[in-house]
Amino acid sequence: MKKSKKIFIFILCFICFLLSIHEITFLIDQSEIKNGNNPVFIFKKEVYKDGGTTIYYGLGYQIISWNTVSSENIDGVEKDGTLKGIETHRFPFYNSVTKGGKPLIKLEFAEGVF
């Protein structure tokens, strides 16, 4: 009985450790992206030719840095620019951009920035 209790406590501690590592790496990478830097703890990176949208995959999370070429009508004048925004997802609720996934957040228009 004591051996199974020790195994259970070890497994519980290990799961808590993994969840703590996940949360710490997620918060650090999210902060780096918001500050305009590259994330530190990523396993995979995908860049799309839509203006530079980048998807970062970390330990149980996905960060999408949207950057799509666009144009908007501002005061009756057509202006070129980009739509920008940062979106985060945790496993298993990833946004499948490759299968036509759209931003789930409102993107901001930045005029003349490519």
ZIFEN-V405666 format. One record per residue. N is the residue number from 1. RES is the residue in three letters. PSI is psi in whole degrees, 0 to 359 (NA if undefined). D_LAST is the distance of its C-alpha to the last C-alpha in Angstrom with 1 decimal. Layout:
n = <N;N>
res = <RES;RES>
psi = <PSI;PSI>
d_last = <D_LAST;D_LAST>
This chain:
n = <1;2;3;4;5;6;7;8;9;10;11;12;13;14;15;16;17;18;19;20;21;22;23;24;25;26;27;28;29;30;31;32;33;34;35;36;37;38;39;40;41;42;43;44;45;46;47;48;49;50;51;52;53;54;55;56;57;58;59;60;61;62;63;64;65;66;67;68;69;70;71;72;73;74;75;76;77;78;79;80;81;82;83;84;85;86;87;88;89;90;91;92;93;94;95;96;97;98;99;100;101;102;103;104;105;106;107;108;109;110;111;112;113;114>
res = <MET;LYS;LYS;SER;LYS;LYS;ILE;PHE;ILE;PHE;ILE;LEU;CYS;PHE;ILE;CYS;PHE;LEU;LEU;SER;ILE;HIS;GLU;ILE;THR;PHE;LEU;ILE;ASP;GLN;SER;GLU;ILE;LYS;ASN;GLY;ASN;ASN;PRO;VAL;PHE;ILE;PHE;LYS;LYS;GLU;VAL;TYR;LYS;ASP;GLY;GLY;THR;THR;ILE;TYR;TYR;GLY;LEU;GLY;TYR;GLN;ILE;ILE;SER;TRP;ASN;THR;VAL;SER;SER;GLU;ASN;ILE;ASP;GLY;VAL;GLU;LYS;ASP;GLY;THR;LEU;LYS;GLY;ILE;GLU;THR;HIS;ARG;PHE;PRO;PHE;TYR;ASN;SER;VAL;THR;LYS;GLY;GLY;LYS;PRO;LEU;ILE;LYS;LEU;GLU;PHE;ALA;GLU;GLY;VAL;PHE>
psi = <320;325;317;328;320;320;317;315;320;314;318;316;320;318;317;321;313;319;323;316;317;311;318;312;322;312;321;312;320;319;317;317;316;332;3;11;168;144;158;317;62;152;328;145;132;134;131;153;43;8;351;22;131;135;126;136;127;198;84;19;162;133;125;122;95;135;86;139;137;171;146;153;108;117;40;5;131;119;137;149;205;154;126;151;163;130;137;145;148;152;136;18;51;152;118;87;325;336;32;18;138;160;138;3;164;122;146;139;128;115;132;14;119;NA>
d_last = <64.4;63.1;61.1;59.2;58.5;57.1;54.9;53.6;52.8;51.1;48.9;48.1;47.2;45.0;43.1;42.6;41.4;38.8;37.6;37.4;35.3;33.0;32.6;32.1;29.4;27.6;27.6;26.5;23.5;22.5;22.8;20.7;17.8;18.1;18.2;14.9;17.1;17.9;21.0;24.3;26.5;24.8;26.5;23.9;20.1;18.3;14.6;13.7;11.8;10.5;6.9;8.7;11.5;14.1;17.8;20.2;24.0;26.6;30.3;30.6;27.2;23.7;20.5;17.4;14.1;12.4;8.6;8.8;7.2;9.7;11.5;14.3;17.4;17.8;21.2;21.7;18.6;15.9;12.5;9.1;6.6;6.5;9.9;10.6;14.1;16.6;19.6;22.7;25.5;28.9;31.0;31.9;29.6;26.4;23.8;23.9;20.4;21.8;24.4;22.2;21.8;19.9;18.8;21.9;20.3;18.8;15.0;13.7;11.4;8.9;8.8;6.4;3.8;0.0>
